[in-house]
Amino acid sequence: MPIHIEVWFRAKSGEQSIEDFVRGLECTAWWLQEMDQLDQAILSLCVNRVGRYPEPDDRHTPEHVAAMGWAPAFTGVWGDSNMPVVDSWLYNMAFVEKTFGPGLFLQPPAILEDGTENPRAENLHNLSKIPIKAQYRSYYHQLSANMEEYDTRRLLKLVKAFDRRGQKVHLKYSPARHEVSGLLIDTHQPLIIACDTGDTLKHAAVFMQPTVNGRVRALDEISPKDRQTSLEEFASEIVAKYRMRFGRVRHVQIVCDPAAEAKMSVQGQNREVKITYAQYLAMLTEMDCEKAETNDPGFRKGAVTEFLDLHDGLLIDPEHCPDLVAAMDGGYCYRKVGNKVSPHVEKNDYSHLGEALEYGCLKLKRGVLSAPGGSQSAPDNWAGYDQQPSYSTGY
């Protein structure tokens, strides 16, 4: 049976709106190329225009199609892209929200992490016909030689990465080595809730457990991304997350930023009392709370590096810790200014999760039962005060 297919190639002009670009088009399907470079609205608008061709009068009835044993005609939107940068609309739809489900196809990387060419890379047969210089092993190695390391990792190795905002803090972090979905909660091991908190509206927490052989698992998170919360709201989220996922774990300890030693004023029924943020968090959650051993960036980073260097030393569940994964992939970074990298970490939504993980690793490096910072609890003169007091922090 002859098949009639019409293929239209269309390019959007710079001044043309996306709505005008698709207006009035009636088609069976779209193929959007370099999708990561397009506006997010293009996907919704194109989905609205497919399935309109051919005209109803030119179609077979569903009954006739079924009687002939034909498969239903395809209608939909295809798209292709390089590995989208972390936190872009396409990255979030594909890897965080998982909007595409089984419709997401990942090509094998051209170059593997060890620097060798991937025998499963696309188009190797045709690429082998292209002449390469003698010093290079393959077409892709020759291509990589003229690319920056960032481009090699994202475009050829298909490593998730942020835009060129800077250098990620933990360079040894590798999604292939350190991300594992479906990590199990061990009810016999303690739970460490590592927090970056204090006089802020950007609170973050990473729920972590040690293993019997001295490794670390990051199992869940409370992320400050794109929102602000009070300390009371943060404490409520900690308790809710614990009850929902970790309720059978009996030994629980909060480890927080040493900055949580700062004092805050809490108003009771009769008088005002000065307590630390850590004490207030301990009271709100009814959990033991201690400050991290140090706030020194070098020691914090070193604690994480020690676990990253071990085989399976630090594993993060990307299903439950998407923003922590994004932080480790480069959201937690040293800002790039021109061609230089700043020695100071950029403060953003991801840095809070990155620092929380570091506080947790400091604790787990020393052993769960040690408490170098001293446990925090409500002060003795708290007795008789409101259980839900108002407070002033000078935000």
Protein Blocks (a to p, Z undefined) as FASTA:
>chain_A
ZZddddddddddfklcfklmmgopacfbdcdehkllpcfklmmmmmmmgokaccfklpcc
fklmmmnopacdddddddddddddehiaklmmmmmnomnmmmlccdddfbdfkopacfkb
ghklmmmmpccdfkbcbfklmmmmmpcfklmmmmmnopacddfkbccfblmbcfklmgcg
hiacdfkbccdddddedjdfbdcdddddddfkopacdfbdcdfehiacdfklmmmmmmmm
mmmmmmmpmbdcddddfklmpccddddfkbccdddfklmmmmmnopacdddfbfcfklmm
mmmmmmmmpghkbccdfklmmmlmmmmnomaccddehjbccfbdcddfklmmmmmmmmmm
mmmmnopkbcfkopadddfklgopafbdcddehZZ
